[in-house]
Amino acid sequence: MEHKKLTNYLKALSWIIVALFITCTTLCVFPLKHANNDRSMDSLALANDSLITHVAQFKAVSFKDNPEGEMASYGEKLIKNTYDYFYDGDIKIGNKLACSSCHLNGGTKAFAAPYVGLTNVFPVYIGRENKVESLEERINGCFERSMNGRAIPENSKEMRAIVTYIKNISINTVNKGRLAGQGFVKMEIPNRAADLKHGQLVFEGKCTSCHGKEGQGMAQPTGKGYLYPPLWGKDSYNDGAGMARLLTATRFIKANMPLGASYDAPQLSDDEAYDVAAYINSFDRPKKANKELDYPNLAKKPKDSPYPPYADNISLEQHKHGPYNF
């Protein structure tokens, strides 16, 4: 009898010990788990503090000391000093412009066709080719048009370097499609044809100190490239480039020119930007071959495309100079 009581007592004691162990484990482990979650949330919040929602918030990125960082650094050189790598007296790729002649500050300036965040956008549909394009294909479009040259192999070291650079300067962007500040600024386009005479006056008063009286630009001391790019002539973008379109050039100029202007502190009125863009694009420049193949779906062709064919009966002159009330 006494032995049975002892056995029951030991069983009860065992259950008490198990209960105490479970209670202690719950009290000790759960707070630790929640504490770890809190630290994870704190880390996430800290990381989110560095995320940008507008290109204007971009801060310089330090490339890591590893193969990817070295590739990104090489890409930055290709963007900023394109002529040092693709032009050596004999045209290897295109003209003497740099990618940063249009993609200002190495592609980091808001509303200057920035690269920041583009890895979150591509692949994307491009109307000019009527297909979904990769970032590499879009870069080659610039080589063929803005650089008036030829495409580079998509798997070349140079292409991988440029894409790696874009990836690294996009590291703190939100992966939700287009970022505010990409592309070109939105503005009210004058509801009239562009006035080239007024554009000439604006050019002479605001642009010649950098781009020259004849739009010839200002050469680098080395002679390889330009401090300030030519706006027409053999070393400028060809007539198939986006900048050859009046509305594109107007929006770029409005937010970025003269030097020191920005989207939130423009130096030109809408009318001045519109007219000077038309004046600049009225001069001869290299001709892009096979432009008639652009925009296989003519319904996607922009109103300001300066070359036919068109899906409408509007004159070539109005497509080039407006008004764009059609």
C-alpha positions in Angstrom: 0.0 0.0 0.0 2.8 2.4 1.0 4.6 1.4 -2.2 1.5 2.3 -4.3 1.3 5.7 -2.6 5.0 6.4 -3.3 4.5 5.4 -7.0 1.6 7.8 -7.4 3.5 10.6 -5.6 6.5 10.2 -8.0 4.2 10.2 -11.0 2.5 13.4 -9.8 5.9 15.0 -9.1 7.1 14.0 -12.6 4.0 15.8 -14.2 4.7 18.9 -12.1 8.3 19.0 -13.2 7.2 18.6 -16.9 4.7 21.4 -16.5 7.3 23.7 -14.9 9.7 22.9 -17.8 7.1 23.7 -20.4 6.2 27.0 -18.6 9.8 28.0 -18.3 10.5 27.2 -22.0 7.4 29.2 -23.1 8.5 32.2 -21.0 12.1 32.1 -22.1 11.8 31.1 -25.8 8.8 33.1 -26.9 10.1 36.4 -25.8 13.4 35.5 -27.5 11.6 34.7 -30.7 9.6 37.9 -30.5 12.8 39.8 -29.7 14.4 38.4 -32.8 11.4 39.3 -34.9 11.6 42.8 -33.5 15.2 43.0 -34.4 14.4 41.8 -37.9 11.7 44.4 -38.2 14.1 47.0 -37.0 16.6 46.0 -39.6 13.9 46.0 -42.3 12.8 49.4 -41.2 16.4 50.6 -41.3 16.8 49.2 -44.7 13.6 50.9 -45.9 14.9 54.2 -44.7 17.5 54.0 -47.5 14.9 53.2 -50.2 14.2 56.0 -52.6 10.8 56.8 -54.2 12.1 59.5 -56.5 15.3 59.7 -58.6 16.1 63.1 -57.1 16.7 61.3 -53.8 19.5 59.3 -55.3 22.8 59.2 -53.3 26.1 58.1 -54.6 26.7 54.4 -54.3 30.0 52.8 -53.4 30.8 49.8 -55.5 31.9 46.7 -53.5 35.4 45.4 -53.6 34.5 42.3 -55.5 34.1 41.2 -59.1 30.6 42.7 -59.4 31.8 46.0 -58.0 34.7 46.0 -60.4 32.4 45.4 -63.3 30.0 48.2 -62.1 33.0 50.6 -61.8 34.0 49.7 -65.4 30.4 50.3 -66.5 30.5 53.8 -64.9 33.6 54.6 -67.0 31.9 53.4 -70.1 28.9 55.6 -69.4 30.8 58.8 -68.5 33.8 58.5 -70.8 32.3 56.5 -73.6 34.6 57.9 -76.3 37.7 56.7 -74.4 36.5 53.1 -74.9 34.5 53.1 -78.1 36.3 55.7 -80.1 40.0 56.1 -80.8 40.2 58.1 -84.0 38.6 55.5 -86.1 34.9 55.0 -85.4 34.5 51.7 -83.6 31.0 52.1 -82.2 29.7 55.5 -83.1 30.3 59.2 -82.6 32.3 61.1 -79.9 29.4 61.6 -77.5 29.3 59.9 -74.1 26.2 58.2 -72.8 26.1 60.8 -70.1 25.8 63.5 -72.7 22.0 62.8 -72.5 21.8 60.6 -69.4 23.2 63.4 -67.2 25.4 62.8 -64.1 26.1 59.3 -65.2 22.4 58.6 -65.5 21.5 59.7 -62.0 19.8 63.1 -62.6 16.0 63.2 -62.3 14.1 63.7 -65.6 17.3 63.5 -67.6 16.5 59.9 -68.8 18.1 58.5 -65.7 19.2 54.9 -65.3 18.3 54.7 -61.7 15.7 52.0 -61.2 15.7 50.8 -64.7 16.5 47.2 -63.6 13.0 47.3 -62.1 11.4 48.3 -65.4 13.0 46.1 -68.1 12.0 43.9 -70.0 9.3 46.3 -71.2 7.3 46.9 -74.3 8.9 49.4 -76.7 6.6 50.8 -79.5 9.4 51.6 -81.9 10.2 47.9 -82.2 6.6 46.7 -81.3 8.0 44.1 -78.9 9.0 43.6 -75.3 12.7 44.5 -75.1 15.5 43.7 -72.7 17.6 46.4 -71.1 20.5 45.2 -73.4 18.4 45.8 -76.5 17.4 49.3 -75.3 21.1 50.2 -74.6 21.9 49.1 -78.2 19.2 51.3 -79.5 21.1 54.2 -78.0 24.3 53.1 -79.6 22.6 52.9 -83.0 20.7 56.2 -82.7 22.0 58.7 -80.1 25.6 57.5 -80.7 25.0 57.1 -84.4 26.9 53.8 -84.3 26.3 50.1 -84.2 25.1 47.6 -81.6 27.6 45.8 -79.3 27.3 42.1 -78.5 24.7 41.6 -75.8 27.0 39.3 -73.9 30.1 41.4 -74.3 32.1 42.5 -71.2 31.1 46.1 -72.0 27.4 45.4 -72.1 27.6 43.4 -68.9 29.5 46.2 -67.3 26.9 48.8 -68.3 24.0 46.7 -67.0 25.9 45.9 -63.8 26.4 49.6 -63.3 22.7 50.3 -63.7 21.9 47.5 -61.3 24.2 48.8 -58.7 22.9 52.4 -58.8 19.4 51.0 -58.6 20.1 49.0 -55.5 18.0 51.3 -53.2 15.0 51.7 -55.4 11.6 50.1 -54.8 10.9 47.2 -57.1 7.5 48.3 -58.2 7.9 49.4 -61.8 8.7 52.9 -62.8 10.2 55.3 -60.3 9.2 59.0 -60.1 11.8 61.1 -61.9 12.5 58.6 -64.6 12.1 59.6 -68.3 11.4 63.2 -68.9 9.4 65.9 -67.1 5.7 66.4 -67.9 4.8 69.9 -69.0 2.3 71.9 -70.9 3.2 71.9 -74.5 2.3 75.1 -76.3 -0.8 74.6 -78.6 0.9 76.1 -81.7 3.6 75.3 -84.2 7.1 75.9 -82.9 8.7 79.3 -83.7 12.2 78.7 -85.0 13.1 82.4 -85.1 12.3 82.7 -81.4 14.2 79.4 -80.8 17.2 80.9 -82.4 17.1 83.9 -80.0 16.8 81.6 -77.0 19.7 79.5 -78.3 21.9 82.6 -78.8 21.1 83.9 -75.4 21.1 80.8 -73.3 23.0 78.0 -75.1 26.1 79.2 -77.0 28.4 79.5 -74.0 28.5 75.7 -73.7 27.3 74.4 -77.1 28.9 77.1 -79.4 27.4 79.5 -81.9 27.2 76.7 -84.5 26.0 74.0 -82.1 29.5 72.4 -82.3 29.8 71.7 -78.6 33.0 72.2 -76.5 35.7 69.5 -77.0 37.6 67.8 -74.2 41.3 68.9 -74.0 42.3 65.4 -75.1 40.2 65.8 -78.3 38.5 62.4 -77.7 35.2 63.7 -76.6 33.2 66.7 -75.5 32.8 68.6 -72.3 29.5 69.8 -73.8 28.0 67.9 -76.7 27.4 69.1 -80.2 23.7 69.6 -80.9 23.8 69.0 -84.7 26.3 67.9 -87.3 28.3 64.7 -87.7 29.1 64.1 -84.0 25.5 64.6 -82.8 22.6 62.1 -82.4 21.1 61.0 -85.7 17.6 61.7 -87.0 16.2 58.4 -85.6 17.2 59.2 -82.0 14.6 60.0 -79.4 16.1 63.5 -79.0 15.4 64.2 -82.6 11.7 64.3 -81.7 10.5 67.8 -80.7 8.4 66.9 -77.6 11.2 64.7 -76.2 13.8 67.3 -76.7 11.5 70.0 -75.3 11.0 68.0 -72.1 14.6 67.2 -71.7 15.6 70.9 -72.2 12.9 72.2 -69.8 14.2 70.2 -66.8 17.9 70.3 -67.5 19.0 73.3 -69.6 20.8 75.6 -69.4 23.4 74.0 -67.1 22.2 74.1 -63.5 18.5 73.9 -64.3 16.4 71.1 -62.7 12.8 69.9 -62.9 11.9 71.9 -59.8 14.0 74.9 -60.7 13.7 75.4 -64.5 15.4 78.3 -66.2 13.4 78.3 -69.4 9.7 78.9 -69.9 7.6 76.2 -71.7 7.6 78.4 -74.8 11.4 78.9 -74.8 12.1 75.2 -74.3 9.7 74.3 -77.1 11.0 76.8 -79.6 14.7 76.2 -78.9 14.2 72.4 -79.2 12.7 72.9 -82.7 15.5 75.3 -83.6 18.2 72.7 -82.6 16.5 69.9 -84.5 16.1 72.0 -87.6 19.7 71.5 -88.5 21.3 68.6 -90.4 22.5 65.6 -88.5 23.4 62.0 -89.4 20.7 59.9 -91.1 19.5 56.7 -89.5 19.1 54.0 -92.1 15.9 52.0 -92.4 13.8 54.4 -90.3 10.8 53.3 -92.3 10.9 50.0 -90.4 10.4 51.7 -87.0 7.0 51.4 -85.4 5.6 48.3 -87.3 2.3 49.2 -85.6 2.0 52.8 -86.8 -0.7 53.5 -84.2 2.1 53.4 -81.7 4.2 56.1 -83.5 4.5 59.3 -81.5 2.9 62.4 -82.9 6.3 64.2 -83.0 8.1 61.5 -84.9 10.0 63.6 -87.6 9.9 60.9 -90.3 7.2 59.0 -92.1 5.3 56.8 -92.6 2.4 57.8 -90.4 -1.0 56.3 -89.6 -2.7 59.7 -90.4 -2.8 62.3 -93.1 -1.2 65.0 -91.0 1.7 66.8 -92.9 5.3 66.0 -92.2 5.8 69.6 -91.2 3.1 69.4 -88.5 4.5 66.1 -87.1 7.9 67.8 -86.8 6.9 71.2 -85.5 3.3 71.0 -84.2 0.8 72.0 -83.2 0.1 68.5 -81.7 -3.7 69.0 -81.5 -4.4 65.8 -83.3 
